[in-house]
Amino acid sequence: MVEVTKINGQKILVNPDLMETAEETPDTVISLTTGKKIIVKESRQEVKNLVKSYRKEIFAD
């Protein structure tokens, strides 16, 4: 799971396997395969880096 911050300041954990897209419009919107969309404070690049770090951690074990 990766931790992101919703626009209201609430921190949430998101399963990166469910992420379909992340786009800046200018807010960053993460679209999930479930059809749900989450607006977060992190930039698209930050979300990408979080997912990359998560995957490295998972496959390192």
PQR file with spaces between the fields and no chain letter, atoms N, CA, C, O and H, PARSE charges and radii, in Angstrom:
ATOM       1  N    MET     1       0.839   -1.175    0.000 -0.4000 1.5000
ATOM       2  CA   MET     1       0.000    0.000    0.000 -0.0000 2.0000
ATOM       3  C    MET     1       0.892    1.249    0.000  0.5500 1.7000
ATOM       4  O    MET     1       1.964    1.262    0.606 -0.5500 1.4000
ATOM       5  N    VAL     2       0.437    2.276   -0.677 -0.4000 1.5000
ATOM       6  CA   VAL     2       1.145    3.553   -0.668 -0.0000 2.0000
ATOM       7  C    VAL     2       0.267    4.581    0.040  0.5500 1.7000
ATOM       8  O    VAL     2      -0.956    4.578   -0.100 -0.5500 1.4000
ATOM       9  H    VAL     2      -0.434    2.266   -1.170  0.4000 1.0000
ATOM      10  N    GLU     3       0.914    5.457    0.802 -0.4000 1.5000
ATOM      11  CA   GLU     3       0.181    6.478    1.545 -0.0000 2.0000
ATOM      12  C    GLU     3       0.162    7.773    0.749  0.5500 1.7000
ATOM      13  O    GLU     3       1.205    8.275    0.329 -0.5500 1.4000
ATOM      14  H    GLU     3       1.907    5.460    0.916  0.4000 1.0000
ATOM      15  N    VAL     4      -1.035    8.305    0.548 -0.4000 1.5000
ATOM      16  CA   VAL     4      -1.217    9.588   -0.130 -0.0000 2.0000
ATOM      17  C    VAL     4      -2.109   10.462    0.731  0.5500 1.7000
ATOM      18  O    VAL     4      -2.745    9.983    1.670 -0.5500 1.4000
ATOM      19  H    VAL     4      -1.882    7.898    0.889  0.4000 1.0000
ATOM      20  N    THR     5      -2.151   11.748    0.406 -0.4000 1.5000
ATOM      21  CA   THR     5      -2.925   12.709    1.173 -0.0000 2.0000
ATOM      22  C    THR     5      -4.055   13.260    0.327  0.5500 1.7000
ATOM      23  O    THR     5      -3.822   13.865   -0.720 -0.5500 1.4000
ATOM      24  H    THR     5      -1.634   12.136   -0.357  0.4000 1.0000
ATOM      25  N    LYS     6      -5.286   13.049    0.789 -0.4000 1.5000
ATOM      26  CA   LYS     6      -6.436   13.606    0.075 -0.0000 2.0000
ATOM      27  C    LYS     6      -6.412   15.125    0.208  0.5500 1.7000
ATOM      28  O    LYS     6      -5.716   15.662    1.069 -0.5500 1.4000
ATOM      29  H    LYS     6      -5.475   12.558    1.639  0.4000 1.0000
ATOM      30  N    ILE     7      -7.155   15.808   -0.624 -0.4000 1.5000
ATOM      31  CA   ILE     7      -7.205   17.269   -0.638 -0.0000 2.0000
ATOM      32  C    ILE     7      -7.583   17.837    0.731  0.5500 1.7000
ATOM      33  O    ILE     7      -7.118   18.917    1.097 -0.5500 1.4000
ATOM      34  H    ILE     7      -7.721   15.372   -1.323  0.4000 1.0000
ATOM      35  N    ASN     8      -8.423   17.124    1.493 -0.4000 1.5000
ATOM      36  CA   ASN     8      -8.860   17.610    2.808 -0.0000 2.0000
ATOM      37  C    ASN     8      -7.815   17.365    3.900  0.5500 1.7000
ATOM      38  O    ASN     8      -8.055   17.684    5.064 -0.5500 1.4000
ATOM      39  H    ASN     8      -8.800   16.247    1.195  0.4000 1.0000
ATOM      40  N    GLY     9      -6.645   16.797    3.531 -0.4000 1.5000
ATOM      41  CA   GLY     9      -5.577   16.567    4.482 -0.0000 2.0000
ATOM      42  C    GLY     9      -5.559   15.175    5.085  0.5500 1.7000
ATOM      43  O    GLY     9      -4.618   14.820    5.795 -0.5500 1.4000
ATOM      44  H    GLY     9      -6.450   16.538    2.585  0.4000 1.0000
ATOM      45  N    GLN    10      -6.579   14.387    4.813 -0.4000 1.5000
ATOM      46  CA   GLN    10      -6.666   13.032    5.357 -0.0000 2.0000
ATOM      47  C    GLN    10      -5.689   12.117    4.618  0.5500 1.7000
ATOM      48  O    GLN    10      -5.668   12.072    3.388 -0.5500 1.4000
ATOM      49  H    GLN    10      -7.344   14.675    4.236  0.4000 1.0000
ATOM      50  N    LYS    11      -4.879   11.389    5.395 -0.4000 1.5000
ATOM      51  CA   LYS    11      -3.947   10.428    4.804 -0.0000 2.0000
ATOM      52  C    LYS    11      -4.670    9.103    4.616  0.5500 1.7000
ATOM      53  O    LYS    11      -5.390    8.641    5.501 -0.5500 1.4000
ATOM      54  H    LYS    11      -4.896   11.426    6.394  0.4000 1.0000
ATOM      55  N    ILE    12      -4.467    8.500    3.448 -0.4000 1.5000
ATOM      56  CA   ILE    12      -5.090    7.207    3.157 -0.0000 2.0000
ATOM      57  C    ILE    12      -4.063    6.280    2.527  0.5500 1.7000
ATOM      58  O    ILE    12      -3.050    6.727    1.988 -0.5500 1.4000
ATOM      59  H    ILE    12      -3.882    8.875    2.729  0.4000 1.0000
ATOM      60  N    LEU    13      -4.337    4.989    2.600 -0.4000 1.5000
ATOM      61  CA   LEU    13      -3.505    3.990    1.940 -0.0000 2.0000
ATOM      62  C    LEU    13      -4.242    3.502    0.699  0.5500 1.7000
ATOM      63  O    LEU    13      -5.437    3.212    0.746 -0.5500 1.4000
ATOM      64  H    LEU    13      -5.160    4.626    3.037  0.4000 1.0000
ATOM      65  N    VAL    14      -3.514    3.418   -0.410 -0.4000 1.5000
ATOM      66  CA   VAL    14      -4.102    2.983   -1.671 -0.0000 2.0000
ATOM      67  C    VAL    14      -3.301    1.791   -2.187  0.5500 1.7000
ATOM      68  O    VAL    14      -2.070    1.785   -2.148 -0.5500 1.4000
ATOM      69  H    VAL    14      -2.544    3.654   -0.448  0.4000 1.0000
ATOM      70  N    ASN    15      -4.015    0.799   -2.664 -0.4000 1.5000
ATOM      71  CA   ASN    15      -3.373   -0.364   -3.264 -0.0000 2.0000
ATOM      72  C    ASN    15      -2.907    0.028   -4.674  0.5500 1.7000
ATOM      73  O    ASN    15      -3.740    0.277   -5.545 -0.5500 1.4000
ATOM      74  H    ASN    15      -5.014    0.804   -2.696  0.4000 1.0000
ATOM      75  N    PRO    16      -1.594    0.085   -4.908 -0.5600 1.5000
ATOM      76  CA   PRO    16      -1.113    0.518   -6.217  0.2800 2.0000
ATOM      77  C    PRO    16      -1.478   -0.441   -7.344  0.5500 1.7000
ATOM      78  O    PRO    16      -1.459   -0.055   -8.513 -0.5500 1.4000
ATOM      79  N    ASP    17      -1.810   -1.683   -7.010 -0.4000 1.5000
ATOM      80  CA   ASP    17      -2.226   -2.637   -8.039 -0.0000 2.0000
ATOM      81  C    ASP    17      -3.575   -2.254   -8.642  0.5500 1.7000
ATOM      82  O    ASP    17      -3.927   -2.709   -9.730 -0.5500 1.4000
ATOM      83  H    ASP    17      -1.825   -1.997   -6.061  0.4000 1.0000
ATOM      84  N    LEU    18      -4.333   -1.410   -7.927 -0.4000 1.5000
ATOM      85  CA   LEU    18      -5.635   -0.970   -8.422 -0.0000 2.0000
ATOM      86  C    LEU    18      -5.570    0.362   -9.173  0.5500 1.7000
ATOM      87  O    LEU    18      -6.567    0.815   -9.735 -0.5500 1.4000
ATOM      88  H    LEU    18      -4.047   -1.040   -7.043  0.4000 1.0000
ATOM      89  N    MET    19      -4.383    0.985   -9.178 -0.4000 1.5000
ATOM      90  CA   MET    19      -4.244    2.271   -9.861 -0.0000 2.0000
ATOM      91  C    MET    19      -4.204    2.060  -11.367  0.5500 1.7000
ATOM      92  O    MET    19      -3.458    1.231  -11.888 -0.5500 1.4000
ATOM      93  H    MET    19      -3.573    0.616   -8.722  0.4000 1.0000
ATOM      94  N    GLU    20      -5.033    2.836  -12.040 -0.4000 1.5000
ATOM      95  CA   GLU    20      -5.078    2.755  -13.493 -0.0000 2.0000
ATOM      96  C    GLU    20      -4.340    3.938  -14.115  0.5500 1.7000
ATOM      97  O    GLU    20      -3.507    3.764  -15.004 -0.5500 1.4000
ATOM      98  H    GLU    20      -5.640    3.509  -11.616  0.4000 1.0000
ATOM      99  N    THR    21      -4.661    5.165  -13.629 -0.4000 1.5000
ATOM     100  CA   THR    21      -3.982    6.363  -14.121 -0.0000 2.0000
ATOM     101  C    THR    21      -3.794    7.350  -12.973  0.5500 1.7000
ATOM     102  O    THR    21      -4.483    7.293  -11.955 -0.5500 1.4000
ATOM     103  H    THR    21      -5.338    5.306  -12.907  0.4000 1.0000
ATOM     104  N    ALA    22      -2.836    8.256  -13.172 -0.4000 1.5000
ATOM     105  CA   ALA    22      -2.635    9.398  -12.280 -0.0000 2.0000
ATOM     106  C    ALA    22      -2.371   10.584  -13.190  0.5500 1.7000
ATOM     107  O    ALA    22      -1.414   10.587  -13.964 -0.5500 1.4000
ATOM     108  H    ALA    22      -2.276    8.302  -13.999  0.4000 1.0000
ATOM     109  N    GLU    23      -3.231   11.593  -13.090 -0.4000 1.5000
ATOM     110  CA   GLU    23      -3.077   12.748  -13.969 -0.0000 2.0000
ATOM     111  C    GLU    23      -3.225   14.037  -13.178  0.5500 1.7000
ATOM     112  O    GLU    23      -3.952   14.092  -12.185 -0.5500 1.4000
ATOM     113  H    GLU    23      -4.009   11.590  -12.461  0.4000 1.0000
ATOM     114  N    GLU    24      -2.522   15.080  -13.633 -0.4000 1.5000
ATOM     115  CA   GLU    24      -2.598   16.393  -13.005 -0.0000 2.0000
ATOM     116  C    GLU    24      -3.525   17.266  -13.831  0.5500 1.7000
ATOM     117  O    GLU    24      -3.340   17.433  -15.037 -0.5500 1.4000
ATOM     118  H    GLU    24      -1.932   15.035  -14.439  0.4000 1.0000
ATOM     119  N    THR    25      -4.545   17.831  -13.146 -0.4000 1.5000
ATOM     120  CA   THR    25      -5.573   18.573  -13.896 -0.0000 2.0000
ATOM     121  C    THR    25      -6.001   19.898  -13.259  0.5500 1.7000
ATOM     122  O    THR    25      -7.178   20.184  -13.483 -0.5500 1.4000
ATOM     123  H    THR    25      -4.695   17.695  -12.166  0.4000 1.0000
ATOM     124  N    PRO    26      -5.350   20.722  -12.556 -0.5600 1.5000
ATOM     125  CA   PRO    26      -3.996   20.668  -12.017  0.2800 2.0000
ATOM     126  C    PRO    26      -3.869   19.810  -10.757  0.5500 1.7000
ATOM     127  O    PRO    26      -2.757   19.408  -10.412 -0.5500 1.4000
ATOM     128  N    ASP    27      -4.978   19.514  -10.053 -0.4000 1.5000
ATOM     129  CA   ASP    27      -4.880   18.584   -8.925 -0.0000 2.0000
ATOM     130  C    ASP    27      -4.585   17.197   -9.471  0.5500 1.7000
ATOM     131  O    ASP    27      -4.950   16.872  -10.600 -0.5500 1.4000
ATOM     132  H    ASP    27      -5.880   19.840  -10.333  0.4000 1.0000
ATOM     133  N    THR    28      -3.922   16.387   -8.661 -0.4000 1.5000
ATOM     134  CA   THR    28      -3.611   15.027   -9.095 -0.0000 2.0000
ATOM     135  C    THR    28      -4.806   14.130   -8.824  0.5500 1.7000
ATOM     136  O    THR    28      -5.278   14.034   -7.692 -0.5500 1.4000
ATOM     137  H    THR    28      -3.625   16.651   -7.744  0.4000 1.0000
ATOM     138  N    VAL    29      -5.288   13.478   -9.863 -0.4000 1.5000
ATOM     139  CA   VAL    29      -6.427   12.574   -9.769 -0.0000 2.0000
ATOM     140  C    VAL    29      -5.938   11.158  -10.059  0.5500 1.7000
ATOM     141  O    VAL    29      -5.407   10.876  -11.133 -0.5500 1.4000
ATOM     142  H    VAL    29      -4.905   13.556  -10.783  0.4000 1.0000
ATOM     143  N    ILE    30      -6.130   10.270   -9.074 -0.4000 1.5000
ATOM     144  CA   ILE    30      -5.784    8.864   -9.253 -0.0000 2.0000
ATOM     145  C    ILE    30      -7.066    8.125   -9.598  0.5500 1.7000
ATOM     146  O    ILE    30      -8.038    8.170   -8.844 -0.5500 1.4000
ATOM     147  H    ILE    30      -6.561   10.499   -8.202  0.4000 1.0000
ATOM     148  N    SER    31      -7.067    7.448  -10.734 -0.4000 1.5000
ATOM     149  CA   SER    31      -8.210    6.631  -11.146 -0.0000 2.0000
ATOM     150  C    SER    31      -7.888    5.176  -10.839  0.5500 1.7000
ATOM     151  O    SER    31      -6.810    4.681  -11.169 -0.5500 1.4000
ATOM     152  H    SER    31      -6.278    7.412  -11.347  0.4000 1.0000
ATOM     153  N    LEU    32      -8.839    4.498  -10.203 -0.4000 1.5000
ATOM     154  CA   LEU    32      -8.659    3.099   -9.853 -0.0000 2.0000
ATOM     155  C    LEU    32      -9.410    2.207  -10.830  0.5500 1.7000
ATOM     156  O    LEU    32     -10.329    2.662  -11.511 -0.5500 1.4000
ATOM     157  H    LEU    32      -9.714    4.899   -9.935  0.4000 1.0000
ATOM     158  N    THR    33      -9.028    0.953  -10.899 -0.4000 1.5000
ATOM     159  CA   THR    33      -9.686    0.008  -11.795 -0.0000 2.0000
ATOM     160  C    THR    33     -11.138   -0.225  -11.387  0.5500 1.7000
ATOM     161  O    THR    33     -11.928   -0.741  -12.177 -0.5500 1.4000
ATOM     162  H    THR    33      -8.281    0.583  -10.346  0.4000 1.0000
ATOM     163  N    THR    34     -11.490    0.150  -10.165 -0.4000 1.5000
ATOM     164  CA   THR    34     -12.853   -0.004   -9.670 -0.0000 2.0000
ATOM     165  C    THR    34     -13.770    1.111  -10.181  0.5500 1.7000
ATOM     166  O    THR    34     -14.986    1.052   -9.993 -0.5500 1.4000
ATOM     167  H    THR    34     -10.847    0.569   -9.523  0.4000 1.0000
ATOM     168  N    GLY    35     -13.187    2.122  -10.825 -0.4000 1.5000
ATOM     169  CA   GLY    35     -13.961    3.261  -11.299 -0.0000 2.0000
ATOM     170  C    GLY    35     -13.906    4.446  -10.352  0.5500 1.7000
ATOM     171  O    GLY    35     -14.326    5.546  -10.710 -0.5500 1.4000
ATOM     172  H    GLY    35     -12.200    2.169  -10.978  0.4000 1.0000
ATOM     173  N    LYS    36     -13.392    4.234   -9.147 -0.4000 1.5000
ATOM     174  CA   LYS    36     -13.293    5.311   -8.159 -0.0000 2.0000
ATOM     175  C    LYS    36     -12.150    6.235   -8.534  0.5500 1.7000
ATOM     176  O    LYS    36     -11.144    5.802   -9.095 -0.5500 1.4000
ATOM     177  H    LYS    36     -13.050    3.340   -8.856  0.4000 1.0000
ATOM     178  N    LYS    37     -12.317    7.535   -8.215 -0.4000 1.5000
ATOM     179  CA   LYS    37     -11.271    8.530   -8.445 -0.0000 2.0000
ATOM     180  C    LYS    37     -10.952    9.194   -7.112  0.5500 1.7000
ATOM     181  O    LYS    37     -11.850    9.483   -6.322 -0.5500 1.4000
ATOM     182  H    LYS    37     -13.135    7.887   -7.760  0.4000 1.0000
ATOM     183  N    ILE    38      -9.680    9.430   -6.873 -0.4000 1.5000
ATOM     184  CA   ILE    38      -9.228   10.051   -5.643 -0.0000 2.0000
ATOM     185  C    ILE    38      -8.376   11.262   -6.012  0.5500 1.7000
ATOM     186  O    ILE    38      -7.433   11.149   -6.795 -0.5500 1.4000
ATOM     187  H    ILE    38      -8.950    9.195   -7.516  0.4000 1.0000
ATOM     188  N    ILE    39      -8.712   12.422   -5.444 -0.4000 1.5000
ATOM     189  CA   ILE    39      -7.917   13.631   -5.660 -0.0000 2.0000
ATOM     190  C    ILE    39      -6.934   13.742   -4.503  0.5500 1.7000
ATOM     191  O    ILE    39      -7.333   13.728   -3.338 -0.5500 1.4000
ATOM     192  H    ILE    39      -9.478   12.514   -4.808  0.4000 1.0000
ATOM     193  N    VAL    40      -5.640   13.854   -4.826 -0.4000 1.5000
ATOM     194  CA   VAL    40      -4.605   13.873   -3.791 -0.0000 2.0000
ATOM     195  C    VAL    40      -3.718   15.110   -3.930  0.5500 1.7000
ATOM     196  O    VAL    40      -3.661   15.749   -4.981 -0.5500 1.4000
ATOM     197  H    VAL    40      -5.315   13.865   -5.772  0.4000 1.0000
ATOM     198  N    LYS    41      -3.023   15.427   -2.823 -0.4000 1.5000
ATOM     199  CA   LYS    41      -2.123   16.586   -2.810 -0.0000 2.0000
ATOM     200  C    LYS    41      -0.796   16.309   -3.513  0.5500 1.7000
ATOM     201  O    LYS    41      -0.170   17.227   -4.044 -0.5500 1.4000
ATOM     202  H    LYS    41      -3.069   14.908   -1.970  0.4000 1.0000
ATOM     203  N    GLU    42      -0.366   15.043   -3.517 -0.4000 1.5000
ATOM     204  CA   GLU    42       0.908   14.695   -4.137 -0.0000 2.0000
ATOM     205  C    GLU    42       0.848   14.926   -5.648  0.5500 1.7000
ATOM     206  O    GLU    42      -0.204   14.804   -6.276 -0.5500 1.4000
ATOM     207  H    GLU    42      -0.874   14.298   -3.086  0.4000 1.0000
ATOM     208  N    SER    43       2.001   15.259   -6.204 -0.4000 1.5000
ATOM     209  CA   SER    43       2.072   15.426   -7.661 -0.0000 2.0000
ATOM     210  C    SER    43       2.034   14.057   -8.335  0.5500 1.7000
ATOM     211  O    SER    43       2.193   13.028   -7.678 -0.5500 1.4000
ATOM     212  H    SER    43       2.856   15.358   -5.694  0.4000 1.0000
ATOM     213  N    ARG    44       1.824   14.055   -9.632 -0.4000 1.5000
ATOM     214  CA   ARG    44       1.831   12.810  -10.401 -0.0000 2.0000
ATOM     215  C    ARG    44       3.173   12.108  -10.254  0.5500 1.7000
ATOM     216  O    ARG    44       3.233   10.887  -10.108 -0.5500 1.4000
ATOM     217  H    ARG    44       1.695   14.891  -10.165  0.4000 1.0000
ATOM     218  N    GLN    45       4.253   12.890  -10.293 -0.4000 1.5000
ATOM     219  CA   GLN    45       5.596   12.321  -10.160 -0.0000 2.0000
ATOM     220  C    GLN    45       5.794   11.714   -8.775  0.5500 1.7000
ATOM     221  O    GLN    45       6.411   10.656   -8.652 -0.5500 1.4000
ATOM     222  H    GLN    45       4.205   13.881  -10.412  0.4000 1.0000
ATOM     223  N    GLU    46       5.282   12.364   -7.730 -0.4000 1.5000
ATOM     224  CA   GLU    46       5.397   11.818   -6.378 -0.0000 2.0000
ATOM     225  C    GLU    46       4.643   10.495   -6.260  0.5500 1.7000
ATOM     226  O    GLU    46       5.132    9.553   -5.637 -0.5500 1.4000
ATOM     227  H    GLU    46       4.780   13.224   -7.830  0.4000 1.0000
ATOM     228  N    VAL    47       3.459   10.424   -6.854 -0.4000 1.5000
ATOM     229  CA   VAL    47       2.686    9.182   -6.834 -0.0000 2.0000
ATOM     230  C    VAL    47       3.471    8.087   -7.558  0.5500 1.7000
ATOM     231  O    VAL    47       3.549    6.954   -7.083 -0.5500 1.4000
ATOM     232  H    VAL    47       3.061   11.190   -7.361  0.4000 1.0000
ATOM     233  N    LYS    48       4.041    8.428   -8.692 -0.4000 1.5000
ATOM     234  CA   LYS    48       4.850    7.469   -9.453 -0.0000 2.0000
ATOM     235  C    LYS    48       6.015    6.954   -8.600  0.5500 1.7000
ATOM     236  O    LYS    48       6.280    5.752   -8.571 -0.5500 1.4000
ATOM     237  H    LYS    48       3.977    9.349   -9.077  0.4000 1.0000
ATOM     238  N    ASN    49       6.704    7.855   -7.912 -0.4000 1.5000
ATOM     239  CA   ASN    49       7.835    7.462   -7.074 -0.0000 2.0000
ATOM     240  C    ASN    49       7.392    6.578   -5.910  0.5500 1.7000
ATOM     241  O    ASN    49       8.098    5.638   -5.544 -0.5500 1.4000
ATOM     242  H    ASN    49       6.489    8.831   -7.935  0.4000 1.0000
ATOM     243  N    LEU    50       6.227    6.874   -5.324 -0.4000 1.5000
ATOM     244  CA   LEU    50       5.709    6.045   -4.242 -0.0000 2.0000
ATOM     245  C    LEU    50       5.430    4.625   -4.728  0.5500 1.7000
ATOM     246  O    LEU    50       5.742    3.653   -4.040 -0.5500 1.4000
ATOM     247  H    LEU    50       5.654    7.638   -5.621  0.4000 1.0000
ATOM     248  N    VAL    51       4.848    4.514   -5.904 -0.4000 1.5000
ATOM     249  CA   VAL    51       4.542    3.198   -6.464 -0.0000 2.0000
ATOM     250  C    VAL    51       5.836    2.442   -6.786  0.5500 1.7000
ATOM     251  O    VAL    51       5.942    1.245   -6.521 -0.5500 1.4000
ATOM     252  H    VAL    51       4.595    5.304   -6.463  0.4000 1.0000
ATOM     253  N    LYS    52       6.813    3.143   -7.354 -0.4000 1.5000
ATOM     254  CA   LYS    52       8.094    2.503   -7.662 -0.0000 2.0000
ATOM     255  C    LYS    52       8.769    1.992   -6.396  0.5500 1.7000
ATOM     256  O    LYS    52       9.285    0.875   -6.373 -0.5500 1.4000
ATOM     257  H    LYS    52       6.727    4.116   -7.569  0.4000 1.0000
ATOM     258  N    SER    53       8.767    2.802   -5.344 -0.4000 1.5000
ATOM     259  CA   SER    53       9.371    2.400   -4.073 -0.0000 2.0000
ATOM     260  C    SER    53       8.643    1.202   -3.486  0.5500 1.7000
ATOM     261  O    SER    53       9.270    0.284   -2.958 -0.5500 1.4000
ATOM     262  H    SER    53       8.348    3.710   -5.363  0.4000 1.0000
ATOM     263  N    TYR    54       7.322    1.213   -3.579 -0.4000 1.5000
ATOM     264  CA   TYR    54       6.517    0.096   -3.085 -0.0000 2.0000
ATOM     265  C    TYR    54       6.892   -1.190   -3.811  0.5500 1.7000
ATOM     266  O    TYR    54       7.098   -2.227   -3.180 -0.5500 1.4000
ATOM     267  H    TYR    54       6.813    1.959   -4.008  0.4000 1.0000
ATOM     268  N    ARG    55       6.979   -1.123   -5.116 -0.4000 1.5000
ATOM     269  CA   ARG    55       7.287   -2.318   -5.904 -0.0000 2.0000
ATOM     270  C    ARG    55       8.706   -2.831   -5.604  0.5500 1.7000
ATOM     271  O    ARG    55       8.922   -4.040   -5.512 -0.5500 1.4000
ATOM     272  H    ARG    55       6.812   -0.281   -5.628  0.4000 1.0000
ATOM     273  N    LYS    56       9.663   -1.918   -5.452 -0.4000 1.5000
ATOM     274  CA   LYS    56      11.030   -2.329   -5.122 -0.0000 2.0000
ATOM     275  C    LYS    56      11.037   -3.051   -3.774  0.5500 1.7000
ATOM     276  O    LYS    56      11.708   -4.070   -3.608 -0.5500 1.4000
ATOM     277  H    LYS    56       9.487   -0.937   -5.526  0.4000 1.0000
ATOM     278  N    GLU    57      10.287   -2.514   -2.819 -0.4000 1.5000
ATOM     279  CA   GLU    57      10.235   -3.106   -1.484 -0.0000 2.0000
ATOM     280  C    GLU    57       9.606   -4.501   -1.535  0.5500 1.7000
ATOM     281  O    GLU    57      10.089   -5.421   -0.876 -0.5500 1.4000
ATOM     282  H    GLU    57       9.742   -1.687   -2.953  0.4000 1.0000
ATOM     283  N    ILE    58       8.546   -4.659   -2.301 -0.4000 1.5000
ATOM     284  CA   ILE    58       7.852   -5.940   -2.408 -0.0000 2.0000
ATOM     285  C    ILE    58       8.755   -6.991   -3.055  0.5500 1.7000
ATOM     286  O    ILE    58       8.845   -8.117   -2.566 -0.5500 1.4000
ATOM     287  H    ILE    58       8.153   -3.911   -2.836  0.4000 1.0000
ATOM     288  N    PHE    59       9.414   -6.633   -4.135 -0.4000 1.5000
ATOM     289  CA   PHE    59      10.211   -7.609   -4.868 -0.0000 2.0000
ATOM     290  C    PHE    59      11.597   -7.840   -4.262  0.5500 1.7000
ATOM     291  O    PHE    59      12.301   -8.764   -4.668 -0.5500 1.4000
ATOM     292  H    PHE    59       9.341   -5.718   -4.532  0.4000 1.0000
ATOM     293  N    ALA    60      11.993   -7.008   -3.294 -0.4000 1.5000
ATOM     294  CA   ALA    60      13.286   -7.178   -2.637 -0.0000 2.0000
ATOM     295  C    ALA    60      13.239   -8.297   -1.598  0.5500 1.7000
ATOM     296  O    ALA    60      14.268   -8.881   -1.260 -0.5500 1.4000
ATOM     297  H    ALA    60      11.421   -6.257   -2.964  0.4000 1.0000
ATOM     298  N    ASP    61      12.032   -8.595   -1.093 -0.4000 1.5000
ATOM     299  CA   ASP    61      11.896   -9.618   -0.035 -0.0000 2.0000
ATOM     300  C    ASP    61      11.922  -11.008   -0.573  0.5500 1.7000
ATOM     301  O    ASP    61      11.818  -11.968    0.191 -0.5500 1.4000
ATOM     302  H    ASP    61      11.196   -8.120   -1.368  0.4000 1.0000
